[in-house]
Amino acid sequence: MENNIIQSTFRENYFKDQVMLITGGTSKMLFQVAFDFMKLGGRVALISRRLDFLEKVAEELKKTTGSYAKGFQFDLKKATDSDYAKLVDQILIDFGRIDILINGAAGNFLADAENLSLNAFKTIIEIDTLGTFLMSKWVYSKYMKKNGGNIINISASLHYLGTLLNSHAAAAKAGVDAITKTLALEWGPKGVRVNGVAPGAIEGTEGYDRLIKFKKNSEKNKEKGKNEFPSLLISMFNYQIF
C-alpha cells in the first residue's frame, strides 16, 4: 500500500509498549492508523477474514515501521460469542495486553430496500453492529476491566438524515453509535474511554470507489434515456461525495 507519510506531532516512541487491536485492519484507512501507531513504537494485532492479505499487510507494516504486527484470521459474520472470547485470549497470549481497540470492520453494498434480502441485511448487522459489540465486550471483560483502555468505534453518517440504497448499512451504523454511547456510560467510570468516529467519503477506499462507479453508471444511463437511476439519485451522490 502507498503511504503519504506526515511528520508526527508526537514525541518518538509515544506509544512504546502499547498494543492496538484493529478489526478490518487491512483496509486502506485503518492501515494508515496502524502505520502511524507503529511508527510511534506501538505494536498492532490485525483482524480480517482474508489470511493472505493479512500476512501481506502485517509484513509491510513491520518492514516500513520497524515495529511488530501480527494478523489473525477471523470471520466476524460466522463467529460465535465463544469464538470472539477465544480470539481475544489468543491475542493476549501473543501480545500480553490490549490498550486500544478499534472496531473498524464493516460491510456494505448499494441496494434498494425493496430488493434487499434478509440474509443481505443480516450480514451487515452481523459484521458492523454485532462485531463491534462482541469484540468490545470480550476485550473489556478479559483485559480493560482491570487495566483500563480505549475503544474507538468507526461509524458513518449514513443514518443521520437517511441515505438512498443504504438502509442496511445505515441501520448497522446507527446500532454502532448506540453501542458507543451506552458503553461509554457503563465503562467510562471504570477507566475505559469509548468514542465513535464517523468519517465521510474517503478517496481510495473500497466504499468510495463503489460510489464513484455507481455515479458514473447512473450518468451514462441517464444519457441513454434509461430510467433505472433517476436524476435525484445522481444529485444525491454529487451532494454527498463532492
N, C-alpha and C positions, 0 to 999 in steps of 0.2 A: 504494500500500500504506500501511496505517496504521502509524505508528511510536510506540512508547512510549519517549520519549527519557529516558535515565537519565544523570545527571551523571557524567562520566568521572572516574576517579581518576588518569588520566594527564595529564601536562602538555600544554599546547597544542602542536600540530604534532609530537607524539611520533613519528609515522610519516612525517614530511615527507620527500619524495623517494623513498619506498619504494613498491614495486608488489606488489600481491596479485593472483594469478590464481585464479579460483574456477570450478570446473566445477559445474553445477547452480546457478549464481549467481542465478537468478531465483526460486528457492524462497523462501518466507517466512522460513525460518530463516536462510539464507545471505544474504538481502537485508539482514537486520539486522547481520550480520557486516560486509558491505561498507559499510553506512551508518556504523557505528562507526569503521571503519578510515579512511574518507574524512573523517569529522569531525575526525580527528586528523592530517589532512594527507596521507594516502596516496592513491595512485591505484589503480584497480581495473580488471582485464580480466575480463569475464564470458563464460562459455561456456554455450551452450544450443542446442538444435536449433530453437527457435521464434524466428525472426528478429523478428517483430512484437512479441513480448513482450520480447525482449532490448532492442530500441530504446526501448521504453516505460520499462523498469526503469532503463536507463542514464541516460535523460533525467531521470527522477525523482531518481535519486541525485545527479546533477550539480546539479540545482535546489535540493535540500534541504541539500546539504553544501558547495557552493561548490568542490568538488574535481572531478577528472576520472575518468570511467568510460567504457568502450567495450565493446560487445558483439561477440562473434564467433560466428557461426552454425556449429555443428559437431554432427554426429550421432555420438556415441560408438559406437553399435551398428553403424553401417555403415562407420565409418572403418577404414582400413588402418594398418599401422605407419608407413608413409611419410606418410600424411595427418596423423598426430599430429606428426611431425617438422616438416612444412611449417607447421602451425598455430603451433607454438612459435616457429619462425623469424619468422612474421608478427607475433606478439605482441612479440617482441624488437625488431623493426624499429619498431613503433609506440610501445613503452614504454621500450626501452633496457635493461631489467633485469626480473628476476622474483625478488623477495626472499622471497615467501611463496606457496606453492601449497596450496590447499585442494581436495582431491578430495571433492566433495560430491554429484556426480551419482549418482542412484540410480533404480532402477525397482522397483516392487513391486505386487502384487495378491494377493488372497486366493485360494488354490486348494489343494484336497486333492491329495496326491501321486499318487493313483491316476489322476486325470483330467488331470494336468499333462502337456502335450505337450513333446516335445523342443525345439521352437522356442521355446516359452514359457520353459522352463528356461534355454536358451542365452541368451536376450535379457537376462535379469537378470545372468547371469555376465558377458556382454559389456559391459554398462553399468557395473556395480559393480566387478567384480574386474579384468577386462582394462583397463577405463578407468582405474582407479586405477594399475595397473602401468605402462601405456604413457605416461600423462601424466607420472608421476613419472620414468620412465626418460628421456624426452626433455628435460624441464625440467632434470634433473640434468646430462645429457650436454652440453646446449647452454649452460647458464649456471651452475648451482650447483656443478658440479665445480670450477670455478676461483674462484668468488666466495662460496661458502657460501650458506646459506639455511635455510628452514624449510618442512617439508612436514607438513600435517595431513590425515589421512585420516578421513573421517566413517564410522563403522561403526554397529553396532546391537547390542543384547543378545539378539537372536533365537536365536542358536546356543549360548548359554551353557548352557541347560537344555533347549532344544528348544521350538519354538513351533508350535502347530497351524496348518495351512494356510500354512506359510511355509518349506517345505523348500528351495525355490529361493532365496529371499532369505537364509535362514539360511546356506546353503552359500556364497553370494556374499560375505556379510559375514565369514564365517569365513576365506575367502580373503583378504579385505582385511586382517584382523588379522594373518594370517601374513605378508603382504607388508610391513606396517608394521614388524613385529618384525625381519624379515630386512634390510630397507633401513636400519633404524636401526643395526644392527650393521655393515653394509657401509659406509655413508656417514657415520655419526657421526664416525669418526676423521678424515674429510675436511672437517669443518666444516658438515655438513648434519644438522640435527636432524629426526627423523621421529617423529611422535607420532600416536596414534589417539584419537578421541573417540567414545564410544558413548552418545549421548543416548537417553533413553526416549521415551515418547509426548509430543508437543508440541502443545498445543491450537492449533487454527487452521491446522495444516499439512494437506496433502492426505492423507497417510497416516493421521493421527489421525481426520480426517473420515470416511474409508472404514471405519475400525474402529468408530466410533460408529454409522454407518449399518448396518453388518453386525450389530452387537449389538442394535439396535432391531428389525431384521427377524427376528433369531433369537428375541427375546422374543415378538413377535407370532405367529410360527409355533408357538411352544410353547403360547401361549394358545389357539390354534385346534386344538390336538391333533396338529399335524403333527410328524413325527419327522425332518425333514431336518436340523435343527440340534439336537443333543442338549443337555440341560441342562449337561453337562460343559463344553461349548463356551462357553456363556453365563457360567458360573462362571470360566472361564479369562480371558475378557475383563474381567470385573469385577475379577479379581485383578491383571491386568497393567496396566490402564489407570487404575483409580480407587483 
